[in-house]
Amino acid sequence: MTDFTLYYWPVPFRGQFVRAILAHAGRTWSETNEAAISALMQEPPGEMPVPFMGPPVLVDHLSGAAISQMPAILLYLGETLELLPSTPELRALTMKVVNDANDVIDEITLDGGRQMWTEARWSSFAPRLGKWMALWEDLGRRHGLTAHSGFLLGGERPGVADIVTATLWSALTERFRPIELMLEETAPMTGGLARRLSRTPALARLAEWSRSEYGDAYCGGDIEQALRRVLNV
């Protein structure tokens, strides 16, 4: 039996952060299909492994814990897999990075497709995306990150903040060349960190598996099609 079961749609979007933490830590997990997730979402809360509105949901088979909401799952994994920094300030900054990443993917999909991207909307949003990148860059600069070495919050090994950073920006830049160019110009140290970690064996294997499972998909649906149209990719 695997260590965990992850309930998430077959795309490398919000659930990819969970997959990346598990892969980096060398833990095993299984995933269910879309029909099983949809069926679970229709269950009364009392019948769910944890009350939730939508995936991801992670079930830890060793402890029996079930957690929903991506930031809460990453906090749980960071604690149990010893991937969080030692000080309260750096642990808080780790969760800031997780929540910032959650905000970025919400914004890049216009809150899950509540609206569709148009040329005008993207032009208005692009400076804000650049500011997000600059926030990452300055946070890393304050903790000793360089273009070729170091981690986002310092330390001697990658933690949750680093894996989240690599997952967020690698998934976007690998699929959307204009975003890659923006990151290279605006946040080269962040881009360097994302590339270095994405090339580690565990995350490289995850990326290869994701490509074989999901192809070029990012978030799926009409919102991804609209994003590709405005970015000409």
Backbone as CSV, one residue per row, in Angstrom:
resi,resn,N_x,N_y,N_z,CA_x,CA_y,CA_z,C_x,C_y,C_z
1,MET,0.837,-1.195,0.000,0.000,0.000,0.000,0.873,1.247,0.000
2,THR,0.426,2.272,-0.665,1.176,3.522,-0.701,1.038,4.276,0.627
3,ASP,1.914,5.257,0.821,1.894,6.034,2.055,0.670,6.949,2.147
4,PHE,0.251,7.480,0.984,-0.814,8.482,0.945,-1.745,8.203,-0.234
5,THR,-2.947,8.730,-0.129,-3.839,8.852,-1.278,-4.135,10.325,-1.488
6,LEU,-3.945,10.763,-2.729,-4.218,12.149,-3.092,-5.451,12.183,-3.985
7,TYR,-6.420,12.981,-3.586,-7.595,13.231,-4.413,-7.388,14.575,-5.109
8,TYR,-7.129,14.507,-6.416,-6.986,15.729,-7.196,-7.211,15.428,-8.662
9,TRP,-7.626,16.469,-9.395,-7.891,16.319,-10.819,-6.604,16.000,-11.579
10,PRO,-6.718,15.388,-12.758,-5.526,15.013,-13.536,-4.932,16.191,-14.304
11,VAL,-4.466,17.193,-13.577,-3.746,18.336,-14.145,-2.657,18.740,-13.154
12,PRO,-1.583,19.386,-13.627,-0.514,19.819,-12.711,-0.780,21.222,-12.196
13,PHE,-1.849,21.396,-11.460,-2.229,22.716,-10.971,-2.075,22.725,-9.455
14,ARG,-3.129,22.938,-8.700,-2.993,23.046,-7.240,-2.454,21.763,-6.617
15,GLY,-2.862,20.629,-7.127,-2.396,19.369,-6.565,-0.928,19.088,-6.809
16,GLN,-0.324,19.784,-7.791,1.074,19.532,-8.094,1.994,19.927,-6.951
17,PHE,1.584,20.896,-6.148,2.385,21.268,-4.985,2.472,20.110,-3.996
18,VAL,1.360,19.415,-3.819,1.345,18.261,-2.918,2.205,17.144,-3.498
19,ARG,2.025,16.876,-4.778,2.833,15.836,-5.423,4.320,16.136,-5.284
20,ALA,4.690,17.397,-5.457,6.113,17.760,-5.412,6.708,17.543,-4.026
21,ILE,5.973,17.905,-2.988,6.473,17.677,-1.624,6.650,16.184,-1.374
22,LEU,5.670,15.390,-1.757,5.764,13.944,-1.546,6.911,13.349,-2.346
23,ALA,7.052,13.781,-3.600,8.134,13.257,-4.435,9.494,13.626,-3.855
24,HIS,9.646,14.884,-3.456,10.915,15.326,-2.885,11.275,14.521,-1.639
25,ALA,10.277,14.205,-0.839,10.516,13.471,0.405,10.623,11.965,0.196
26,GLY,10.457,11.500,-1.037,10.565,10.077,-1.317,9.405,9.250,-0.808
27,ARG,8.243,9.872,-0.669,7.062,9.150,-0.196,6.215,8.695,-1.375
28,THR,5.468,7.632,-1.171,4.641,7.076,-2.235,3.188,7.483,-2.040
29,TRP,2.489,7.620,-3.162,1.075,7.968,-3.087,0.334,7.400,-4.286
30,SER,-0.945,7.233,-4.121,-1.815,6.830,-5.225,-2.821,7.943,-5.460
31,GLU,-3.400,7.954,-6.657,-4.395,8.955,-6.999,-5.643,8.272,-7.536
32,THR,-6.763,8.944,-7.386,-8.036,8.409,-7.851,-8.421,9.095,-9.155
33,ASN,-9.469,8.605,-9.791,-9.895,9.207,-11.056,-10.938,10.299,-10.813
34,GLU,-11.284,10.995,-11.894,-12.210,12.117,-11.777,-13.576,11.679,-11.257
35,ALA,-14.031,10.507,-11.681,-15.339,10.030,-11.239,-15.358,9.805,-9.727
36,ALA,-14.279,9.261,-9.206,-14.216,9.007,-7.765,-14.185,10.309,-6.974
37,ILE,-13.465,11.305,-7.488,-13.422,12.598,-6.809,-14.794,13.254,-6.823
38,SER,-15.432,13.239,-7.987,-16.765,13.845,-8.102,-17.756,13.167,-7.178
39,ALA,-17.674,11.840,-7.107,-18.583,11.109,-6.222,-18.333,11.467,-4.764
40,LEU,-17.058,11.578,-4.387,-16.731,11.921,-3.002,-17.234,13.316,-2.654
41,MET,-17.168,14.245,-3.604,-17.630,15.613,-3.356,-19.132,15.673,-3.122
42,GLN,-19.864,14.676,-3.603,-21.314,14.652,-3.427,-21.743,13.997,-2.117
43,GLU,-20.794,13.402,-1.414,-21.137,12.743,-0.151,-21.497,13.784,0.909
44,PRO,-22.356,13.416,1.877,-22.577,14.314,3.016,-21.270,14.520,3.774
45,PRO,-21.071,15.677,4.385,-19.798,15.927,5.089,-19.429,14.830,6.076
46,GLY,-20.407,14.254,6.727,-20.119,13.213,7.704,-19.552,11.948,7.104
47,GLU,-19.705,11.772,5.779,-19.196,10.581,5.103,-17.854,10.836,4.414
48,MET,-17.391,12.073,4.427,-16.120,12.414,3.774,-14.948,12.096,4.708
49,PRO,-13.757,11.823,4.145,-12.586,11.610,5.010,-12.239,12.852,5.811
50,VAL,-12.518,14.038,5.245,-12.441,15.331,5.920,-13.472,16.214,5.222
51,PRO,-14.234,17.013,5.927,-15.206,17.874,5.248,-14.491,18.817,4.272
52,PHE,-14.910,18.816,3.008,-14.233,19.660,2.024,-15.194,20.025,0.900
53,MET,-14.878,21.149,0.225,-15.661,21.597,-0.922,-15.073,21.116,-2.231
54,GLY,-13.769,21.064,-2.315,-13.118,20.634,-3.543,-11.712,20.166,-3.251
55,PRO,-11.127,19.355,-4.152,-9.768,18.879,-3.932,-8.748,19.997,-4.095
56,PRO,-7.528,19.776,-3.556,-6.964,18.497,-3.135,-7.366,18.067,-1.722
57,VAL,-7.408,16.762,-1.563,-7.541,16.123,-0.253,-6.431,15.086,-0.170
58,LEU,-5.768,15.029,0.967,-4.703,14.052,1.167,-5.037,13.188,2.373
59,VAL,-4.929,11.869,2.195,-5.125,10.914,3.282,-3.783,10.258,3.589
60,ASP,-3.364,10.359,4.836,-2.114,9.757,5.313,-2.461,8.393,5.889
61,HIS,-2.025,7.323,5.228,-2.427,5.986,5.658,-1.702,5.535,6.915
62,LEU,-0.561,6.140,7.202,0.153,5.748,8.415,-0.523,6.315,9.652
63,SER,-0.848,7.610,9.613,-1.448,8.253,10.781,-2.971,8.219,10.769
64,GLY,-3.550,8.028,9.597,-4.996,8.094,9.466,-5.524,9.503,9.257
65,ALA,-4.641,10.497,9.232,-5.071,11.885,9.057,-5.573,12.120,7.637
66,ALA,-6.586,12.971,7.517,-7.091,13.423,6.216,-7.157,14.945,6.263
67,ILE,-6.544,15.597,5.274,-6.422,17.052,5.254,-6.906,17.562,3.911
68,SER,-7.643,18.672,3.929,-8.022,19.346,2.685,-7.441,20.756,2.698
69,GLN,-7.506,21.408,1.529,-6.959,22.738,1.277,-5.430,22.655,1.121
70,MET,-4.950,23.096,-0.041,-3.529,22.961,-0.356,-2.606,23.531,0.720
71,PRO,-2.795,24.777,1.206,-1.872,25.273,2.232,-1.873,24.422,3.502
72,ALA,-3.044,23.943,3.910,-3.106,23.106,5.116,-2.384,21.776,4.891
73,ILE,-2.534,21.214,3.704,-1.838,19.958,3.389,-0.331,20.161,3.440
74,LEU,0.157,21.268,2.862,1.602,21.504,2.850,2.143,21.781,4.251
75,LEU,1.351,22.443,5.085,1.764,22.625,6.476,1.891,21.272,7.165
76,TYR,0.901,20.414,6.961,0.931,19.070,7.557,2.158,18.295,7.082
77,LEU,2.398,18.302,5.780,3.540,17.560,5.249,4.858,18.183,5.700
78,GLY,4.901,19.508,5.748,6.116,20.150,6.224,6.463,19.747,7.643
79,GLU,5.437,19.660,8.496,5.653,19.251,9.885,6.050,17.786,9.971
80,THR,5.304,16.921,9.322,5.523,15.481,9.490,6.747,14.978,8.746
81,LEU,7.126,15.649,7.665,8.285,15.221,6.881,9.529,16.056,7.188
82,GLU,9.426,16.927,8.182,10.550,17.745,8.656,11.134,18.602,7.535
83,LEU,10.239,19.340,6.873,10.641,20.214,5.780,10.379,21.682,6.097
84,LEU,10.172,21.996,7.370,9.955,23.379,7.779,11.186,23.906,8.501
85,PRO,11.444,25.229,8.425,12.585,25.804,9.151,12.403,25.695,10.654
86,SER,13.473,26.020,11.368,13.465,25.807,12.815,12.905,26.972,13.603
87,THR,12.832,28.178,13.027,12.403,29.337,13.805,10.962,29.714,13.469
88,PRO,10.251,30.308,14.430,8.868,30.729,14.159,8.762,31.702,12.999
89,GLU,9.714,32.642,12.890,9.653,33.614,11.797,9.755,32.931,10.437
90,LEU,10.701,32.009,10.300,10.886,31.350,9.008,9.758,30.376,8.707
91,ARG,9.179,29.763,9.731,8.001,28.913,9.491,6.837,29.768,9.005
92,ALA,6.675,30.952,9.614,5.609,31.857,9.169,5.863,32.323,7.742
93,LEU,7.110,32.635,7.407,7.432,33.050,6.046,7.215,31.907,5.059
94,THR,7.461,30.680,5.494,7.162,29.533,4.637,5.688,29.505,4.271
95,MET,4.835,29.712,5.259,3.404,29.681,4.977,2.978,30.892,4.160
96,LYS,3.669,32.009,4.315,3.419,33.151,3.440,3.685,32.756,1.985
97,VAL,4.806,32.068,1.733,5.136,31.642,0.374,4.071,30.690,-0.168
98,VAL,3.641,29.759,0.656,2.593,28.820,0.222,1.314,29.567,-0.139
99,ASN,0.911,30.479,0.720,-0.328,31.225,0.458,-0.175,32.194,-0.710
100,ASP,1.013,32.777,-0.872,1.254,33.609,-2.045,1.132,32.784,-3.323
101,ALA,1.701,31.581,-3.314,1.595,30.712,-4.492,0.134,30.375,-4.785
102,ASN,-0.620,30.120,-3.732,-2.048,29.840,-3.899,-2.761,31.036,-4.524
103,ASP,-2.376,32.241,-4.093,-2.963,33.455,-4.662,-2.589,33.617,-6.133
104,VAL,-1.329,33.341,-6.468,-0.889,33.508,-7.855,-1.670,32.594,-8.783
105,ILE,-1.839,31.336,-8.412,-2.554,30.446,-9.321,-4.040,30.786,-9.383
106,ASP,-4.588,31.340,-8.303,-5.964,31.841,-8.391,-6.046,33.007,-9.366
107,GLU,-5.076,33.911,-9.284,-5.109,35.082,-10.152,-4.828,34.713,-11.610
108,ILE,-3.921,33.771,-11.835,-3.561,33.403,-13.195,-4.722,32.688,-13.892
109,THR,-5.656,32.166,-13.110,-6.838,31.511,-13.684,-8.110,32.317,-13.446
110,LEU,-7.937,33.585,-13.061,-9.094,34.445,-12.806,-10.104,33.759,-11.891
111,ASP,-9.570,33.351,-10.742,-10.382,32.707,-9.705,-11.101,31.481,-10.249
112,GLY,-10.295,30.622,-10.903,-10.860,29.363,-11.379,-11.793,29.507,-12.562
113,GLY,-11.630,30.585,-13.331,-12.427,30.739,-14.537,-13.747,31.460,-14.343
114,ARG,-13.841,32.272,-13.296,-15.067,33.070,-13.124,-15.230,34.057,-14.278
115,GLN,-14.105,34.469,-14.853,-14.088,35.234,-16.082,-13.096,34.572,-17.023
116,MET,-13.069,35.007,-18.283,-12.096,34.502,-19.231,-11.098,35.601,-19.567
117,TRP,-9.881,35.189,-19.873,-8.866,36.162,-20.249,-9.187,36.806,-21.596
118,THR,-8.971,38.101,-21.659,-8.987,38.847,-22.908,-7.657,39.584,-23.000
119,GLU,-7.359,40.113,-24.163,-6.120,40.875,-24.316,-6.058,42.033,-23.306
120,ALA,-7.184,42.723,-23.139,-7.214,43.865,-22.223,-7.005,43.415,-20.784
121,ARG,-7.648,42.326,-20.391,-7.484,41.856,-19.012,-6.039,41.433,-18.762
122,TRP,-5.431,40.743,-19.737,-4.050,40.305,-19.528,-3.102,41.499,-19.456
123,SER,-3.286,42.481,-20.308,-2.436,43.669,-20.288,-2.523,44.373,-18.947
124,SER,-3.713,44.399,-18.364,-3.892,45.016,-17.057,-3.259,44.184,-15.951
125,PHE,-3.260,42.872,-16.111,-2.758,41.978,-15.070,-1.247,41.804,-15.113
126,ALA,-0.630,41.907,-16.273,0.797,41.588,-16.426,1.684,42.337,-15.425
127,PRO,1.476,43.654,-15.187,2.316,44.310,-14.180,2.154,43.702,-12.784
128,ARG,0.951,43.253,-12.461,0.735,42.633,-11.156,1.486,41.298,-11.074
129,LEU,1.485,40.526,-12.160,2.249,39.285,-12.167,3.736,39.583,-11.984
130,GLY,4.219,40.639,-12.635,5.600,41.038,-12.430,5.895,41.402,-10.990
131,LYS,4.939,42.044,-10.329,5.140,42.380,-8.917,5.207,41.117,-8.062
132,TRP,4.374,40.122,-8.360,4.462,38.860,-7.631,5.880,38.294,-7.751
133,MET,6.403,38.298,-8.966,7.761,37.782,-9.176,8.770,38.574,-8.359
134,ALA,8.620,39.887,-8.341,9.546,40.737,-7.592,9.469,40.462,-6.092
135,LEU,8.281,40.128,-5.598,8.155,39.785,-4.175,8.979,38.553,-3.845
136,TRP,8.900,37.540,-4.714,9.713,36.335,-4.502,11.194,36.691,-4.524
137,GLU,11.580,37.508,-5.497,12.989,37.837,-5.674,13.540,38.552,-4.449
138,ASP,12.798,39.493,-3.921,13.304,40.246,-2.782,13.340,39.394,-1.526
139,LEU,12.373,38.508,-1.361,12.396,37.623,-0.201,13.650,36.758,-0.235
140,GLY,13.954,36.197,-1.400,15.167,35.399,-1.511,16.420,36.218,-1.283
141,ARG,16.468,37.429,-1.845,17.641,38.294,-1.675,17.907,38.566,-0.195
142,ARG,16.843,38.773,0.576,17.013,39.071,2.007,17.588,37.890,2.784
143,HIS,17.495,36.684,2.202,17.962,35.495,2.917,19.124,34.818,2.194
144,GLY,19.804,35.573,1.346,21.058,35.076,0.782,20.955,34.304,-0.515
145,LEU,19.792,34.287,-1.147,19.657,33.590,-2.422,20.443,34.338,-3.501
146,THR,21.112,33.584,-4.379,21.771,34.166,-5.540,21.234,33.476,-6.795
147,ALA,21.715,33.914,-7.941,21.249,33.319,-9.198,21.694,31.872,-9.340
148,HIS,22.729,31.473,-8.602,23.308,30.145,-8.811,23.333,29.267,-7.567
149,SER,22.954,29.803,-6.422,23.032,28.987,-5.209,22.092,29.528,-4.139
150,GLY,21.897,28.704,-3.122,21.103,29.124,-1.972,19.650,28.709,-2.087
151,PHE,18.937,28.956,-0.982,17.522,28.632,-0.915,16.736,29.880,-0.538
152,LEU,15.447,29.843,-0.770,14.626,31.042,-0.648,14.703,31.670,0.733
153,LEU,14.686,30.841,1.783,14.714,31.343,3.154,16.004,30.958,3.862
154,GLY,17.070,30.773,3.097,18.333,30.363,3.681,18.328,28.878,4.006
155,GLY,19.150,28.481,4.943,19.237,27.072,5.308,20.175,26.312,4.388
156,GLU,20.348,25.036,4.718,21.305,24.201,3.995,20.634,23.170,3.103
157,ARG,19.338,23.069,3.146,18.633,22.111,2.292,17.276,22.684,1.924
158,PRO,16.702,22.223,0.820,15.406,22.767,0.406,14.299,22.369,1.367
159,GLY,13.385,23.311,1.565,12.210,23.056,2.390,10.953,23.335,1.606
160,VAL,9.850,23.423,2.317,8.550,23.614,1.662,8.550,24.862,0.791
161,ALA,9.113,25.967,1.278,9.088,27.208,0.504,9.816,27.051,-0.824
162,ASP,10.925,26.328,-0.821,11.696,26.133,-2.045,10.963,25.234,-3.037
163,ILE,10.365,24.176,-2.541,9.667,23.242,-3.423,8.425,23.904,-4.008
164,VAL,7.735,24.697,-3.199,6.582,25.444,-3.697,7.017,26.442,-4.772
165,THR,8.120,27.139,-4.524,8.637,28.093,-5.498,8.961,27.402,-6.819
166,ALA,9.670,26.278,-6.742,10.031,25.546,-7.955,8.797,25.046,-8.691
167,THR,7.823,24.569,-7.950,6.616,24.021,-8.578,5.803,25.113,-9.242
168,LEU,5.604,26.217,-8.548,4.813,27.316,-9.100,5.407,27.838,-10.397
169,TRP,6.669,28.256,-10.332,7.243,28.952,-11.486,7.656,28.006,-12.595
170,SER,8.051,26.777,-12.265,8.394,25.829,-13.320,7.167,25.425,-14.127
171,ALA,6.065,25.155,-13.444,4.849,24.765,-14.158,4.400,25.863,-15.108
172,LEU,4.511,27.121,-14.675,4.093,28.235,-15.523,5.070,28.484,-16.662
173,THR,6.361,28.529,-16.345,7.330,28.900,-17.376,7.533,27.803,-18.411
174,GLU,7.356,26.551,-18.024,7.507,25.464,-18.991,6.366,25.428,-20.005
175,ARG,5.231,25.983,-19.631,4.060,25.914,-20.506,3.740,27.242,-21.192
176,PHE,4.235,28.340,-20.639,3.894,29.663,-21.164,5.178,30.477,-21.329
177,ARG,5.718,30.460,-22.546,7.000,31.118,-22.819,7.004,32.596,-22.423
178,PRO,5.957,33.381,-22.661,6.004,34.778,-22.234,6.188,34.942,-20.722
179,ILE,5.629,34.031,-19.940,5.835,34.109,-18.490,7.275,33.744,-18.145
180,GLU,7.846,32.805,-18.873,9.260,32.466,-18.662,10.148,33.673,-18.913
181,LEU,9.907,34.397,-19.999,10.708,35.580,-20.312,10.550,36.654,-19.241
182,MET,9.324,36.815,-18.745,9.084,37.795,-17.691,9.836,37.426,-16.417
183,LEU,9.821,36.142,-16.054,10.519,35.711,-14.840,12.025,35.903,-14.996
184,GLU,12.563,35.574,-16.160,14.004,35.744,-16.388,14.421,37.198,-16.214
185,GLU,13.573,38.114,-16.652,13.908,39.531,-16.563,13.659,40.093,-15.166
186,THR,12.563,39.685,-14.557,12.126,40.302,-13.302,12.714,39.633,-12.070
187,ALA,12.867,38.321,-12.112,13.276,37.572,-10.918,14.245,36.455,-11.297
188,PRO,15.442,36.800,-11.765,16.370,35.763,-12.231,16.833,34.816,-11.131
189,MET,16.945,35.288,-9.893,17.362,34.393,-8.813,16.258,33.378,-8.509
190,THR,15.019,33.838,-8.547,13.881,32.931,-8.333,13.830,31.896,-9.450
191,GLY,14.026,32.355,-10.673,14.051,31.425,-11.795,15.181,30.423,-11.674
192,GLY,16.343,30.889,-11.214,17.462,29.975,-11.029,17.171,28.917,-9.977
193,LEU,16.567,29.326,-8.871,16.184,28.360,-7.833,15.203,27.341,-8.387
194,ALA,14.201,27.814,-9.130,13.206,26.904,-9.693,13.860,25.891,-10.633
195,ARG,14.793,26.344,-11.460,15.462,25.425,-12.382,16.319,24.411,-11.636
196,ARG,17.079,24.875,-10.648,17.951,23.952,-9.920,17.158,22.849,-9.244
197,LEU,16.083,23.228,-8.551,15.316,22.210,-7.841,14.548,21.309,-8.796
198,SER,14.089,21.868,-9.905,13.331,21.064,-10.871,14.200,20.006,-11.531
199,ARG,15.516,20.203,-11.485,16.438,19.229,-12.086,16.879,18.157,-11.101
200,THR,16.512,18.285,-9.825,16.848,17.221,-8.882,16.121,15.947,-9.292
201,PRO,16.694,14.783,-9.022,16.103,13.545,-9.550,14.626,13.361,-9.229
202,ALA,14.230,13.627,-7.995,12.844,13.374,-7.611,11.874,14.283,-8.360
203,LEU,12.197,15.580,-8.448,11.288,16.506,-9.113,11.360,16.360,-10.628
204,ALA,12.525,15.970,-11.157,12.618,15.704,-12.595,11.763,14.501,-12.965
205,ARG,11.774,13.463,-12.129,10.920,12.293,-12.397,9.446,12.669,-12.328
206,LEU,9.094,13.522,-11.355,7.705,13.963,-11.253,7.298,14.732,-12.500
207,ALA,8.159,15.612,-12.986,7.846,16.388,-14.187,7.658,15.472,-15.394
208,GLU,8.528,14.472,-15.507,8.416,13.525,-16.626,7.109,12.744,-16.531
209,TRP,6.775,12.290,-15.322,5.518,11.557,-15.125,4.322,12.445,-15.435
210,SER,4.374,13.694,-14.999,3.268,14.616,-15.237,3.066,14.860,-16.725
211,ARG,4.162,15.009,-17.455,4.055,15.200,-18.898,3.417,13.983,-19.560
212,SER,3.798,12.804,-19.110,3.232,11.596,-19.714,1.759,11.437,-19.369
213,GLU,1.361,11.902,-18.177,-0.022,11.763,-17.743,-0.914,12.883,-18.272
214,TYR,-0.396,14.111,-18.275,-1.234,15.284,-18.525,-0.873,16.044,-19.793
215,GLY,0.227,15.660,-20.452,0.635,16.381,-21.648,1.023,17.816,-21.322
216,ASP,0.549,18.756,-22.135,0.862,20.166,-21.938,-0.142,20.875,-21.035
217,ALA,-1.085,20.140,-20.468,-2.135,20.769,-19.660,-1.538,21.490,-18.459
218,TYR,-2.193,22.583,-18.074,-1.804,23.314,-16.870,-2.939,23.263,-15.853
219,CYS,-4.036,23.965,-16.144,-5.192,23.954,-15.243,-6.422,23.356,-15.913
220,GLY,-6.381,23.251,-17.249,-7.480,22.636,-17.984,-8.649,23.575,-18.229
221,GLY,-9.568,23.118,-19.079,-10.824,23.829,-19.292,-10.694,25.078,-20.137
222,ASP,-11.797,25.834,-20.165,-11.861,27.050,-20.977,-10.862,28.096,-20.523
223,ILE,-10.591,28.150,-19.217,-9.692,29.192,-18.728,-8.279,28.970,-19.239
224,GLU,-7.835,27.717,-19.353,-6.509,27.476,-19.921,-6.477,27.850,-21.401
225,GLN,-7.526,27.529,-22.125,-7.586,27.903,-23.535,-7.516,29.421,-23.692
226,ALA,-8.228,30.152,-22.833,-8.204,31.613,-22.907,-6.815,32.152,-22.570
227,LEU,-6.159,31.543,-21.585,-4.815,31.976,-21.214,-3.842,31.749,-22.370
228,ARG,-3.970,30.602,-23.019,-3.098,30.322,-24.153,-3.351,31.278,-25.317
229,ARG,-4.579,31.681,-25.494,-4.881,32.616,-26.578,-4.212,33.965,-26.343
230,VAL,-4.318,34.501,-25.136,-3.756,35.834,-24.908,-2.230,35.811,-24.881
231,LEU,-1.659,34.643,-24.583,-0.198,34.516,-24.554,0.358,33.956,-25.868
232,ASN,-0.532,33.608,-26.778,-0.129,33.089,-28.094,0.726,31.834,-27.982
233,VAL,0.306,30.927,-27.122,1.032,29.657,-26.978,0.064,28.497,-27.113
